[in-house]
Each structure stands twice: as C-alpha cells, then as structure tokens.
Amino acid sequence: MNFEKMAKLIQEYSEKYRAKFIDVRIEEVDFVSINIENGKVEELEANQDFGIGVRVLINGWGFSSTTSVENFEKTLKIATKMAKISKSETSVYVGDPISDRVEIKMRNHLRDVDLEDKLQFFLRVNKMLETKKIKTRKTFYHDSIVKKTYLNSEGSFVEMVTPRIMIGISVVARANELMQNYWKYFGGTQGWELAEKIDFQYWSRVVVRKVTELLEAKSPPSGKLPVIMDPELTGVFIHEALGHAAEADSVRSGESILTGMIGKKIGVEELTVVDDPTLPGKFGSYIYDDEGVRGKKVEIIKNGVLVNYLTDRETSAVLGLEPNGHGRAQNSSYVPLVRMSNTYVAPSDWEFDEMLEEIKFGVYMIGDKGGQVDITNGSFMFGAKEGYIVRNGEIKEMIRDVALSGDILQILKSIRAIGNDLKIEFPGFCGKGQWVPVDDGGPHVLTEAIVGGLG
C-alpha cells in the first residue's frame, strides 16, 4: 500500500470539497478460529481479512468501505458524495496531527504455534469436560493479530498492531426435566502465553462440578434483599447499567439517565468507577482508538460523584469535553461509536468475610448470565450463573436461575460495602449495533436489590 499516495488524496479531497474532516482506517487481520463440540471439530479456520473504511464530514457524515486497495479513491469519492448530501449540525475534535507506531508485544507469538498443535491442544481440553452427566461440552478458541493504519486530513499517521486471544469452555447438564449450563471464558491482548498459563484441568473440574450442583440447587427467594455481587457480576453490572449510560453519544441524544448529571453525587462516597483501555494485557485494551486518539484511563464516578463521560472525536467536540479515546469500531466496515474498554469498580477496604457478617438473610450471587438494561430510565435486570443463600453471616444452600433487578441510581446509593479483592478478568464482546472486545470486573460489592427468579 502506498500510504503517501493515500495521504495526498485525502488532502486533495479535503481541499477540493472543503471537508471539515476526513479519516481512513486500513485493517489487516490474521485470525484463527476453532470450535469443538463433544469431541467433534465444528469449525477450523485460519484466514486473513483486509478492509479500508473512509469517513468524510462536509455538510454531514459520509462513510464507505472497501476490501480492495485499488478501490480506495472510488471509496473516498462515495464517502465524499454522501457527506455532501448528508446534513447534520456537528463537529469533530481535531487536535492532530499525531504520528506514531505502536505494538502490543507477545511473549509467545500466536503464529509460532502450529495450527495442528492448537487443534490437538483444545481437543484434549474438550475431553477433560467429559463425564456421564454432561450432555454437551464445548470448547472454542479464537485469536487475531490486527494491524491498523490510521490517516486523517489533519495529517495524522498512526500504525498499531494488537494481538487478541479468547478461549472458552462450557457444559450443559440435564436431569429429569431440568437443564443447566455453566462456562468459563479467558481472554486478553496477549500471545499464546495466555493459553499456557491456564490450568484447564482445574477449570474443567470447576465447570463440571458447578453445573452438576446446579441441577440439585433450589429456586431463589424473592423480594428486596441484601445482595453480595462477586467480581464478575459486579463487572457486568457496572458495564451494562452504568457504563452504557456514560457513553457520550447516548448523553448527547438525551437517551441516558446520566444526561446533565456531571458533578452530581450519584453513588456512595466509597464508589469509584473506571474505564481504562491502557491496562496491560486485558481483553478490552488498546493504545489508540479507531479515530487515532490515544486511549486514556477515565474515572466515570469518583467518590460517588459523576465526573466524566466516555467520548469520541464527535461527542467531545459537540459537548465541549476532553477527548478520551473511546471511539471504537467492529472493523473497517463500521463507523466508530463511543464504546467502553475495560470497565471496573475500584476496590475499597472491606474483607469478604466482613460483608457476610453484615447479612442476616440475603443472597450471594456469582457470575453473569445475561440481562437487560434501559439506560433511559435506569432500570435493569441481571441473571447470575449461581447463587447462595446467606444466613446469619454464613454461606448456606445453593440456588439456581437467580436474578437481581432494580434502579441503577438507587442501587449505587444503596451500596453498603466495597471489597478489597479487585479482579478484572471477565472478557467478552459488547454489542451496540456492532461488536467490540471488552473486559470488566471489580471487587465483591454488598448492596440491596430486588431478588427473584430468572424467568
């Protein structure tokens, strides 16, 4: 690719059509996918993708993409035509130019491990899940090495290389009319060293034991109760219920319950919530976002006060906020949107046993089993992978299909204790019309919420 020629064309079109802004993302993706179910290889793919996304702002935004370098100018023309036709009152942050070349290093390069060796490795992992009570056992592996090149009409030129790996094991067990499932995911912006350090024997035993125990577990109680969320549930709760509401495009459109709330106290004094793409090795980490802006650690809530939104180039300019590098796209075929990276509740000083001692009758909820959030009114509902009754400060019987619900702003003010045991190791893909890798977490958190069954 002739980046110099591309940059020259960007400048020519910018001047000729008086564009307010043009940027171009070129992505080269090298990936491997393996899916195994009950010892059978369902998917085995080693492939490459290539794409170019072009965005132009004149009267409004125009966007077009291509999978061919030869079509670059044609794609630039289409995006420019769309931008001339489109009409919207908007602007973008243009604190450029930036020139940089960055790479997230791998200790054990993903391509130094043979595809056949990876396949045999995960066939053995899938075999570890085999027991009489398990009806379905799945193992998946996905890795990618993404090289992105970013150019814009301000003269920026940023090259970045990001490796990313994700591994999952899951099981389904059935007894009588009841079916339960359990799973564990691992992921990060790392090389093969991530797979090497996982104790698959241990985690296979864990997921098999958990799903088997869930078949014998009781239904949950219902009502407003003290609830301890484990680090995984704390993470998904704060990602879904608060993080999305803090994305500045939702704030700009007035759809977020946090619109106009900067500077207001919305949680207890001990509560600090952070989104940080700079955390080393985490699944949602990156150095520059998809708008060529360096990712920054953002405190969304500090000591209970809402202090920041997550921004991209457009929302930071329109709302008069600092750009903090949260413009992300699924790939070059999509326009960047405001997205989270690694979102977590900062730790405090409570021991887990001290939290238990606070509860006469309540629930301890572990893991994430999906849910729903309405950021316009702050209501939410989340399921947990497992739960336990807490009685007089002690963990008692296991419960299944348990969910918690409530109002996000009320929950944040009902927090009674925040633990000292921070974990950010729960990778996943966040959907918002397009998928991006994220991570989340936190310590154990004691609050009060409505508990019930996962219907």
C-alpha positions in Angstrom: 0.0 0.0 0.0 1.2 3.5 -0.8 0.3 5.4 2.3 1.9 8.5 0.9 -0.4 8.4 -2.1 -3.4 7.9 0.2 -2.5 10.8 2.4 -2.1 13.0 -0.7 -5.5 12.0 -2.0 -7.0 12.8 1.5 -5.5 16.2 1.3 -6.7 16.8 -2.2 -10.3 15.8 -1.5 -10.3 17.8 1.8 -9.3 21.0 0.0 -11.4 20.4 -3.2 -14.6 19.7 -1.3 -13.9 21.8 1.8 -14.3 18.8 4.0 -14.3 19.6 7.7 -12.6 16.2 8.4 -11.6 13.0 6.6 -10.2 9.9 8.1 -9.2 6.5 6.8 -8.7 3.2 8.6 -6.9 0.3 6.9 -7.1 -3.0 8.7 -5.2 -6.3 8.0 -6.5 -9.1 10.2 -4.8 -12.5 10.6 -7.1 -14.9 12.6 -7.6 -18.5 13.8 -10.9 -20.0 15.0 -11.5 -23.4 16.4 -14.9 -24.7 17.7 -15.2 -28.2 19.2 -18.4 -29.8 20.5 -18.4 -33.2 22.2 -15.0 -34.1 20.7 -16.1 -33.1 17.1 -14.4 -30.2 15.3 -17.3 -28.0 14.2 -15.1 -25.1 12.9 -11.4 -24.8 12.0 -10.4 -21.7 10.2 -7.1 -19.9 9.6 -7.6 -16.8 7.5 -6.9 -13.2 6.7 -9.2 -10.2 6.2 -8.5 -6.8 4.7 -10.6 -3.7 4.6 -10.5 0.1 4.3 -13.0 2.4 5.9 -13.3 6.0 4.8 -15.2 8.7 6.7 -15.8 12.3 5.4 -17.5 15.2 7.1 -18.8 18.1 4.9 -22.4 19.0 5.4 -22.9 15.8 7.4 -21.1 12.5 7.6 -20.4 10.1 4.7 -18.9 6.7 5.1 -17.9 3.9 2.7 -15.7 0.9 2.9 -13.9 -1.5 0.5 -11.8 -4.7 0.7 -9.5 -3.6 -2.2 -6.7 -1.1 -2.1 -7.4 -0.4 -5.8 -10.8 0.8 -4.9 -9.5 3.4 -2.4 -10.1 6.5 -4.4 -13.6 5.2 -5.5 -14.5 4.6 -1.9 -13.2 8.1 -1.0 -15.4 9.6 -3.8 -18.5 7.7 -2.5 -18.0 8.8 1.1 -17.5 12.4 -0.1 -20.7 12.4 -2.2 -22.6 11.1 0.8 -21.1 13.8 3.1 -22.2 16.5 0.6 -25.7 15.1 0.6 -26.0 14.5 4.3 -27.0 17.3 6.6 -26.3 17.5 10.3 -25.1 20.1 12.7 -22.0 18.5 14.2 -18.2 18.9 14.6 -15.2 16.8 15.5 -12.2 17.2 17.7 -9.1 17.9 15.5 -6.2 18.1 17.9 -3.9 16.5 15.4 -1.6 15.6 13.8 -0.3 12.5 15.5 2.5 10.4 14.1 3.2 7.1 15.9 3.9 3.4 15.5 2.8 1.1 18.4 2.6 -2.6 19.0 1.3 -4.7 21.9 4.0 -7.3 22.2 3.5 -11.1 22.6 5.9 -13.2 24.7 5.0 -16.3 22.8 3.9 -15.2 19.3 0.5 -16.6 18.2 1.8 -17.7 14.8 4.8 -19.6 16.3 2.3 -22.2 17.5 1.3 -24.6 14.7 -2.5 -24.8 13.9 -2.5 -28.6 14.2 -0.9 -28.3 17.7 -3.6 -25.8 18.7 -6.3 -28.1 17.5 -4.9 -31.1 19.3 -4.5 -29.0 22.5 -8.1 -27.9 22.5 -9.4 -31.4 21.6 -7.6 -32.5 24.8 -9.3 -29.6 26.7 -12.7 -30.7 25.4 -12.0 -34.3 26.5 -11.4 -33.0 30.1 -15.1 -31.9 30.2 -16.4 -35.4 29.5 -18.4 -37.0 32.3 -21.6 -39.1 32.4 -23.8 -36.2 33.5 -22.6 -33.7 30.8 -24.7 -33.8 27.7 -22.9 -31.1 25.7 -19.3 -29.9 26.2 -17.9 -27.1 24.0 -14.5 -25.6 23.6 -13.7 -22.6 21.5 -10.6 -20.7 20.6 -10.1 -17.5 18.7 -7.1 -15.4 18.1 -6.3 -12.5 15.9 -3.4 -10.2 15.1 -4.8 -6.9 13.8 -2.6 -4.3 12.1 -4.4 -1.0 11.8 -3.2 2.1 9.9 -4.9 5.4 10.6 -4.7 8.5 8.4 -6.7 11.8 8.5 -7.0 15.2 6.9 -5.1 16.8 9.8 -2.0 14.9 8.8 -2.1 12.0 11.4 -0.5 8.7 10.6 -0.7 6.0 13.2 0.2 2.4 12.9 -0.7 -0.1 15.5 -0.5 -3.9 16.0 -2.8 -5.6 18.5 -2.9 -9.4 19.3 -6.0 -10.7 20.9 -6.9 -14.2 22.2 -10.1 -15.7 23.6 -10.8 -19.2 25.0 -14.0 -20.6 26.3 -15.2 -23.9 27.9 -18.8 -24.6 28.5 -21.0 -27.5 29.5 -24.7 -28.4 29.6 -26.1 -31.0 32.0 -29.6 -32.4 32.2 -31.5 -34.3 34.9 -35.2 -35.1 34.7 -36.8 -32.0 33.2 -34.1 -29.6 34.3 -31.3 -28.4 32.2 -28.4 -26.2 33.4 -25.3 -24.8 31.8 -22.0 -23.3 33.1 -19.0 -21.8 31.4 -15.7 -20.0 31.9 -14.0 -17.6 29.4 -10.4 -16.4 29.3 -9.1 -13.6 27.1 -6.6 -10.8 26.7 -4.4 -8.8 24.4 -1.6 -11.3 24.7 0.1 -14.1 22.8 -0.1 -17.9 23.3 1.3 -17.4 26.8 -2.2 -16.7 27.9 -3.3 -20.2 26.9 -0.2 -21.7 28.5 -0.9 -20.3 32.0 -4.5 -21.5 32.2 -5.0 -24.6 34.4 -7.5 -26.3 32.2 -7.7 -29.4 34.4 -8.7 -27.2 37.3 -11.3 -25.2 35.4 -12.8 -28.2 33.7 -13.4 -29.7 37.1 -14.9 -26.4 38.3 -17.5 -26.0 35.4 -18.5 -29.7 35.6 -18.9 -29.6 39.4 -20.9 -26.3 39.2 -23.3 -27.4 36.5 -23.9 -30.7 38.4 -24.6 -28.9 41.7 -27.0 -26.5 39.9 -29.2 -29.5 39.0 -29.7 -30.0 42.7 -30.0 -26.4 43.7 -33.1 -24.7 45.0 -35.1 -21.9 43.4 -34.2 -18.4 44.7 -36.2 -16.4 47.2 -37.9 -13.2 46.1 -38.0 -9.7 47.5 -35.8 -6.8 48.3 -32.7 -8.3 49.9 -29.1 -7.6 50.8 -27.0 -8.9 47.8 -23.3 -9.6 47.6 -22.2 -9.5 43.9 -18.9 -11.3 43.1 -16.3 -9.6 41.0 -17.7 -10.9 37.7 -21.3 -9.9 38.4 -20.0 -6.5 39.7 -18.2 -6.0 36.4 -21.1 -6.8 34.1 -23.5 -4.8 36.3 -21.3 -1.7 36.2 -20.6 -2.2 32.4 -24.2 -2.6 31.4 -26.1 -0.5 33.9 -23.7 2.5 34.3 -21.1 2.2 31.5 -23.5 2.4 28.6 -25.3 5.3 30.3 -21.9 7.1 30.5 -21.2 6.8 26.7 -21.4 10.4 25.4 -23.4 9.6 22.3 -26.3 8.4 24.5 -25.8 11.5 26.7 -25.8 13.8 23.6 -29.1 12.3 22.3 -30.7 12.7 25.7 -31.3 8.9 25.9 -29.1 8.4 29.0 -30.2 8.7 32.6 -26.8 10.4 33.2 -27.5 13.3 30.8 -26.8 16.6 32.6 -25.5 14.8 35.7 -21.8 15.7 35.6 -20.8 17.0 39.1 -23.7 15.4 40.8 -23.4 12.8 43.5 -25.0 9.6 42.2 -23.4 6.9 44.5 -21.9 6.4 47.9 -18.7 8.1 48.9 -16.6 4.9 48.6 -17.7 4.3 45.0 -15.3 5.0 42.1 -15.9 3.5 38.6 -13.2 3.5 36.0 -12.8 2.7 32.3 -9.2 2.1 31.3 -8.0 0.9 27.8 -4.4 1.2 29.0 -4.5 -1.8 31.4 -1.8 -4.2 30.2 -3.0 -7.5 28.6 -6.7 -7.1 29.2 -9.2 -8.1 26.6 -10.6 -4.6 26.0 -7.2 -2.9 26.0 -5.8 -0.8 23.1 -3.3 2.0 22.6 -5.1 4.2 20.1 -8.8 4.0 19.4 -10.3 3.8 15.9 -10.2 7.5 15.5 -6.4 7.8 16.1 -6.9 9.2 19.6 -4.8 7.7 22.3 -6.9 5.7 24.8 -7.0 7.2 28.3 -7.9 6.0 31.8 -11.2 7.7 32.7 -12.8 7.9 36.1 -16.5 7.9 35.4 -17.5 8.1 39.0 -15.1 9.4 41.7 -16.0 9.2 45.3 -19.7 8.9 44.4 -19.7 11.9 42.0 -20.2 11.6 38.3 -17.1 13.3 36.8 -16.7 12.1 33.2 -18.4 10.6 30.2 -16.7 8.4 27.7 -16.1 10.3 24.4 -15.1 10.0 20.8 -14.0 12.8 18.5 -17.5 14.0 17.7 -19.1 13.9 21.2 -16.1 15.6 22.8 -16.3 18.5 20.3 -20.1 18.8 20.5 -20.3 18.5 24.3 -17.2 20.5 24.9 -15.4 17.7 26.7 -11.9 16.3 26.7 -11.5 13.5 24.1 -10.5 10.4 25.9 -10.1 7.8 23.1 -13.2 5.7 23.3 -14.2 5.8 19.6 -14.2 2.1 18.5 -15.5 0.1 15.5 -16.0 -3.6 15.0 -13.8 -3.4 11.9 -13.2 -1.2 8.9 -16.7 -1.8 7.6 -18.2 0.1 10.5 -18.1 3.7 11.7 -16.6 4.2 15.2 -19.0 4.7 18.1 -18.4 5.6 21.7 -17.6 2.3 23.4 -16.2 1.1 26.7 -12.9 -0.8 27.1 -12.1 -2.3 30.5 -14.7 -1.1 33.0 -14.5 -1.8 36.7 -15.4 -0.7 40.2 -12.3 0.4 42.1 -11.6 -1.5 45.3 -12.1 -0.3 48.8 -11.1 -1.9 52.1 -13.8 -4.5 53.1 -12.9 -8.1 53.5 -15.3 -10.6 52.0 -16.0 -12.2 55.5 -16.8 -8.8 56.9 -19.5 -8.3 54.2 -21.0 -11.7 55.0 -21.2 -10.7 58.7 -23.4 -7.8 57.7 -26.1 -10.1 56.4 -28.8 -11.8 58.5 -30.7 -13.1 55.4 -29.6 -12.3 51.9 -28.1 -13.7 48.7 -24.5 -14.1 47.3 -24.6 -14.0 43.5 -21.8 -15.3 41.3 -21.1 -14.7 37.6 -23.1 -13.3 34.7 -26.0 -15.0 32.9 -27.2 -12.1 30.8 -29.8 -9.5 31.4 -31.5 -6.3 30.2 -30.9 -2.6 30.9 -32.8 0.5 29.9 -30.4 3.5 30.2 -33.2 6.0 29.6 -34.8 5.2 32.9 -32.1 3.3 34.7 -33.9 0.1 35.2 -32.0 -3.2 35.0 -32.2 -7.0 35.4 -29.3 -9.4 35.5 -29.1 -13.1 36.0 -26.2 -14.9 37.8 -24.6 -18.2 36.9 -25.1 -19.4 40.5 -26.2 -18.1 43.9 -26.2 -18.9 47.6 -28.4 -18.1 50.5 -26.5 -16.1 53.2 -28.0 -16.7 56.6 -26.6 -15.1 59.8 -23.3 -14.3 58.1 -22.7 -17.8 56.6 -23.0 -19.1 53.1 -25.7 -21.8 53.0 -27.6 -23.6 50.3 -27.0 -23.1 46.5 -29.8 -21.5 44.4 -30.2 -21.5 40.6 -31.6 -19.2 37.9 -31.3 -16.3 40.3 -31.6 -12.7 39.1 -31.4 -9.2 40.6 -33.2 -6.1 39.4 -33.7 -2.5 40.4 -32.9 1.1 39.6 -29.3 1.9 38.9 -29.1 5.2 40.7 -30.9 3.7 43.7 -28.5 0.7 43.8 -25.4 2.9 43.6 -26.7 4.8 46.7 -27.6 1.5 48.5 -24.1 0.1 48.4 -23.1 -0.8 51.9 -19.6 -2.2 51.3 -16.9 -2.5 48.6 -14.3 -5.2 48.8 -10.6 -5.1 48.6 -10.4 -8.0 46.1 -10.3 -6.4 42.7 -10.4 -8.7 39.6 -10.6 -7.6 36.0 -10.6 -10.9 34.1 -14.0 -11.4 32.6 -13.6 -10.9 28.8 -16.4 -10.6 26.3 -17.8 -8.8 23.3 -20.1 -5.9 23.8 -22.9 -5.3 21.3 -24.2 -1.9 20.3 -25.1 -2.5 16.7 -21.6 -3.8 16.3 -19.3 -5.9 18.5 -16.1 -4.8 20.2 -13.9 -6.7 22.7 -14.3 -5.5 26.3 -13.3 -6.6 29.8 -14.8 -5.7 33.2 -14.7 -6.5 36.8 -14.4 -5.2 40.3 -14.3 -6.4 43.9 -17.1 -8.0 45.8 -19.8 -5.4 46.4 -22.6 -5.5 49.0 -25.8 -3.6 48.1 -29.5 -4.1 48.2 -31.7 -5.1 45.2 -34.8 -7.0 44.2 -34.0 -10.7 44.0 -36.1 -13.2 42.1 -36.1 -16.0 39.5 -34.6 -15.7 36.1 -37.7 -16.2 34.0 
